[in-house]
Amino acid sequence: MTGQDGQTALRDMAEIVVDNLTKVWSGSPAVDGISFTCASGEFTVLLGPSGCGKSTTLRLIAGLEQPSAGAIAIGGRDVTRRSPAERGIAMVFQSYALFPHLSVAENILFGLKVRRVPRAERDERLKRAAQTLGLTQLLDRKPAALSGGQRQRVALGRAIVADAAVCLMDEPLSNLDAQLRQEMRAEIRGLQRRLGMTMIYVTHDQVEAMTMSDRVVLMRDGRIEQQGTPAELYDRPASGFAARFLGTPPMNLLPAAAGAALVPEAPAAAGESIGVRPERLRVGAPGHGLTATVEAIEYLGADTLLTLDAAGAKLVARTDGHARHRIGEAVGVSCAAGDLHFFDAGSGRRVEANGNGCNAPERGEGA
């Protein structure tokens, strides 16, 4: 089967299954028994801080590293010990990996020439990719004459012409400024949807994860902390780490006594901490809820962030941008019982809310 029909059939078989994958370096696991599935046509983001194992996981899926244990399947085919060329994948790196002495067209077509794809087919794929990415007028330029965003498009073009059903991206936008990152997020996501690619994307940026992905796999110390849709991770974090990693500003985590003051009818049990998102806090006159003092004010236009001190407990509230407060002002802080999240103070894992009807699933949900 050839052409568009063949490519459609290929992408229908592009599910990625990672099963109990482990990679040990010098006796220490960089990836420690992780399992997840990226369905055909799905955009999955591997998210986490530096050193959590997300890039190592991507390199294992790509075949650039060999696992110490576990298995990887792509399209129902075990590729654990297969070479990168046998896996049917394209990859986009943080560094773009462009040849400075080659033109845009030559950079895009380099892999096809190595694989001896016929000239007519190469030209057709180049034309299609250049039109898709807006590179038609830049094909004769060298990388030095391109902006950062244009270089990133060239790297994407090389992935597109490979006609691979799976595309792996390792922090491809980290070298771009904030405005260009925002534009490229939309371009990459739109491109993935149009082409129907199965994509795994590595980033430490939670905004990229929240805005681009169908599924987020949050990693910590080589293990999966939680996985699910962006909304699931944001609304029902499985641990204090997940609660703090997703959200800008992050979730407030407070001792149980502060929770009793925020919502008297829903106190946390001993040995638990409570979490509440900044946008869920209501700031009013003293005497309502938890008494606090305004320590800092960050005006952001539509919103204002208030840093508050409640008898040594620090928390941040997101308020209306037109709200007026003063440094040193005493305020009352409260929220609804359903806005509270409960975590075990020792393990950090999410726990039931002691029958009070608050927003809490079973222990370890989503992990």
ZIHUTA-V767711 format. One record per backbone hydrogen bond with DSSP energy under -1.0 kcal/mol. NH is the residue of the N-H (numbers start at 0). CO is the residue of the C=O. E is the energy in kcal/mol with one decimal. If there is no record, write none. Layout:
BEGIN
((NH:CO:E) (NH:CO:E))
END
This chain:
BEGIN
((5:1:-1.2) (6:2:-2.0) (7:3:-2.4) (8:4:-2.2) (9:5:-2.1) (10:6:-2.3) (11:7:-1.4) (12:9:-1.3) (13:10:-1.1) (15:37:-2.8) (16:72:-2.8) (17:35:-3.0) (18:70:-2.8) (20:33:-2.9) (21:68:-2.5) (22:30:-2.5) (24:27:-3.2) (27:24:-2.7) (29:22:-2.7) (30:22:-1.7) (31:221:-3.2) (33:20:-2.1) (35:17:-1.8) (37:15:-3.0) (41:38:-2.2) (43:198:-3.0) (44:214:-2.6) (45:200:-2.5) (46:216:-2.4) (51:48:-1.5) (56:52:-2.2) (57:53:-1.9) (58:54:-2.3) (59:55:-2.0) (60:56:-2.1) (61:57:-2.2) (62:58:-1.0) (63:58:-2.0) (64:58:-1.3) (67:21:-2.6) (68:21:-1.6) (70:18:-2.2) (72:16:-2.5) (73:76:-2.3) (74:14:-3.2) (76:73:-1.3) (78:71:-2.5) (81:78:-1.6) (85:82:-1.1) (86:83:-1.5) (89:165:-2.3) (91:167:-2.7) (95:92:-1.1) (96:94:-1.2) (101:98:-1.3) (103:140:-2.0) (104:138:-2.4) (106:102:-2.6) (107:103:-2.4) (108:104:-2.1) (112:108:-2.2) (113:109:-2.1) (114:110:-1.7) (115:112:-1.4) (116:111:-2.7) (121:117:-2.4) (122:118:-2.6) (123:119:-1.9) (124:120:-2.5) (125:121:-2.5) (126:122:-2.3) (127:123:-2.2) (128:124:-2.5) (129:125:-2.8) (130:126:-2.0) (131:127:-2.0) (132:128:-2.1) (134:129:-2.7) (137:134:-2.1) (140:137:-1.6) (144:141:-2.0) (145:142:-1.9) (150:146:-2.4) (151:147:-2.0) (152:148:-1.8) (153:149:-1.8) (154:150:-2.1) (155:151:-2.2) (156:152:-2.6) (157:153:-2.1) (158:154:-1.3) (159:155:-2.3) (160:156:-2.5) (162:159:-2.0) (166:197:-2.6) (167:89:-2.7) (168:199:-2.7) (169:91:-2.5) (170:201:-1.9) (173:170:-1.1) (175:172:-1.8) (180:176:-2.6) (181:177:-2.0) (182:178:-1.8) (183:179:-2.8) (184:180:-2.3) (185:181:-1.5) (186:182:-1.9) (187:183:-2.9) (188:184:-2.3) (189:185:-2.4) (190:186:-2.5) (191:187:-2.6) (192:188:-1.9) (193:189:-2.3) (194:190:-2.4) (195:191:-1.2) (196:191:-1.1) (197:164:-2.6) (198:41:-2.5) (199:166:-1.9) (200:43:-2.6) (201:168:-3.2) (202:45:-2.2) (208:204:-1.8) (209:205:-2.7) (210:206:-2.3) (211:207:-1.9) (212:208:-1.5) (213:42:-3.3) (214:42:-1.7) (215:227:-3.5) (216:44:-3.1) (217:225:-2.8) (218:46:-3.3) (219:222:-2.8) (221:51:-2.0) (222:219:-1.9) (224:217:-2.7) (225:217:-1.3) (226:365:-2.9) (227:215:-1.9) (232:228:-2.1) (233:229:-2.1) (234:230:-3.1) (235:231:-2.1) (239:347:-2.5) (242:238:-2.3) (243:239:-2.1) (244:240:-2.2) (245:241:-1.7) (250:242:-1.3) (251:275:-2.4) (253:273:-3.2) (258:254:-1.4) (259:255:-1.8) (260:256:-1.2) (261:257:-2.1) (262:258:-2.6) (265:262:-2.4) (271:268:-1.6) (272:342:-2.9) (273:253:-2.8) (274:340:-3.0) (275:251:-1.9) (279:276:-1.7) (280:277:-1.0) (281:333:-3.3) (283:331:-3.0) (287:284:-1.2) (289:332:-3.2) (291:330:-2.6) (292:308:-2.2) (293:328:-2.6) (294:306:-3.4) (295:306:-1.4) (297:304:-2.6) (299:302:-3.0) (301:299:-1.1) (303:318:-2.1) (304:297:-2.8) (305:316:-2.8) (306:295:-2.5) (307:314:-3.5) (308:292:-2.4) (309:312:-3.0) (312:309:-1.8) (314:307:-2.0) (316:305:-2.4) (317:277:-1.8) (318:303:-3.0) (320:301:-2.2) (322:319:-1.8) (327:293:-3.2) (328:325:-2.0) (330:291:-2.9) (331:283:-2.1) (332:289:-2.6) (333:281:-2.1) (338:335:-1.8) (339:336:-1.5) (340:274:-2.3) (342:272:-2.5) (343:348:-3.1) (344:270:-3.0) (347:343:-2.1) (349:237:-2.5) (350:341:-2.1) (355:352:-1.7) (359:357:-1.7) (364:361:-1.8) (366:363:-2.1))
END
